[in-house]
Amino acid sequence: MKNRFLLLLAFLPLLVGAQIKPDKEWLDSKFSMFIHFGLYSELGGVWNGRPVTSGYSEQIQSFAGIFSDWYAETADYFNPVQWNADSIVALAKEAGMRSIVFTSKHHDGFCMYHSRYTDFNIVDATPYGRDLMKELADACRRGGIRFSVYFSLIDWHFPEAYPISSHNADPLTDEHYRYNLNQVTEIMTGYGPISEIWFDMGSLTKEQSEGLYNLVDSLQPSCMISGRLGNNQCDFAVMADNEYPDYKIGVPWQTAASFFNETWSYRSWQQRGSEEAKFDEKVKSLVRVVSRGGNFLLNIGPKGDGSVVLFEEKVLKKMGEWLDRYGEAVYGTHANPFDAMPECCEVTCKDDAIYLFVDRIPADREIILPGLSAGNLKSITNLTDDNHKPAFKGKDGKTVVMLGDDFILREPYSVLRLDFDGDFRITSSRVVKDKVLDRTNAVPVFGHSSLDYYCGFKSVTEYDWTFQSLLKNVSPSVVYTDNEKGRKIVLTIDTVEMVLDLDGSEGKTVKAEKNKVSWGKVYTAQGRGTFGQLREEGQMSVEPEKENGTWTELTDFEYGRIYDKKVKEFYSELFLVEAEAKEDTEVAVEVTSGNSLYMLLNGEYVTAHFSSSRPQSEKDIVVLNLKKGKNQIVMKLFNRYAKTRPFCFKPLDEWKEYTLDVPKIRLGKNSLHDCSVRPYEPETKVTPARLNNIKVEL
């Protein structure tokens, strides 16, 4: 009989000394400067004397419909003599930024460095005649700040590339792919150490993404590679433009933000508004990202002459002043350690301190921090107001911060520091007292999966639990379905980690209880935005009949029937299925979808996946825990590669459940214990786990 489990580690020793990435300095830096500067900067959002109001200004060639030869003529007078690399570095440092990401080449194909593979570059095609990017790389080294590059995977100037499209998520021809390999090689070998490479757009094959990743990794092993390379080949995930997730992410990640949502590059006619309001907005964006464990990449768009827009310079300097005072609560911190954000503040932490960024005062002037014992809390300091001394008390396993009547809220935040005598531990608010650990009582660990820009979404990479037990030992069983059969998982309980082979050797048939569930109407609606954008998430109930023009009832829908629909690329569609349960009950459904599936139950995330293997059709068996009364299942299907999109929703009368008994595990001395389940050797760190049916029975 073959081994079905392998005890990996008794006390989880880690070979961290051999690990190059994720780069700790990159993780700790938190705040960086993005620079969109190129040929488009000379135009400043204007063509033929008129503002081009649609689209980003760095893509003016596309949005204004400019002939390629006319656009290329802009290089004849592009002469950024006001550019001063040392001044740019000084500004970034004054703003509190720890690195600079510079646009080596944007979609227009114009290189801001001296490329050997095209004369459409700043040295050979302009009166400026100097390698501007090299000057910046050298200035970064002189100034003690890290240098990084942005590189567009699409190229509107390269003759053997796909032409301009409305979406920029174009495939790469073989010739274009080789061209990109050559240009990435010259950047990685000619400009010194590169902290990160920020790939953007295109829709690469899995092999192309892997090839570029391996190239960069071989030339500069410590260079962090962005998620927009696609097919989950990355060292850090990247959100959509100006996207601020409301959930914590368990992998290195970054939000890139522009000063104005309308554009990244310089726009001469941009309405800029109040410097104070913009400072407040960007500080809050920074804190929001850092409190969820990410890094914040804030963009500037210099003018065509190379000078920095004064408005942007002033706001950055003001942010630097703020960080001079509160940087300890930003740099080198970890994400909010609580399961959720307290309603009145954002939170970061270090090993022996917690920071509260208070932006509103609770009615009772008390901030409750659940699961945090006040036992070794030494003091609370108001970093914003020396005259205010916050008090605290412990109550029912919680720490209560009492602001008092003399507390005055400052903009954008009043910052409090909680100091501890040694490390602190926070007990999960979801302590499971039951003997069954499953998706419904887990704390999911989210990644951010990305096949290309439009196929980015939050992906569950692991399930974590805190459970209560006074036993010295447990003999757990792992229960799974055909969806997980054939996989290997890692089960961790306290300090014991095991690899389990879900071989499906011991199974039973589970029959659905008859007449417990009435399956009702089915509705459809046009999907919006990228695959990962689903406004119904978080909504306990959707009222399709009241949302005129949004939802349409499928009056001819039959459960279990496959509906094939001819669709175009980037087409997304929502389906809403209603179910009435007589009592809380467990059901299983089989869902047939195309490239992808994003599923919610009563507004809560169930599963999401988008395969880089580009399947025409996939089937998921999903176990759902319906509540008594009305239930809604919302699904989003997004077509990226196929000509048709299948859809079928089939409630199952019966399904298979398999049980794997695990050897006895000795528990730690405390009554609260940790458990986690994750895939064994996942394809990438952000690949969806697809383990939503797993149960651990204790």
Disulfide bonds with the S-S distance in Angstrom:
none
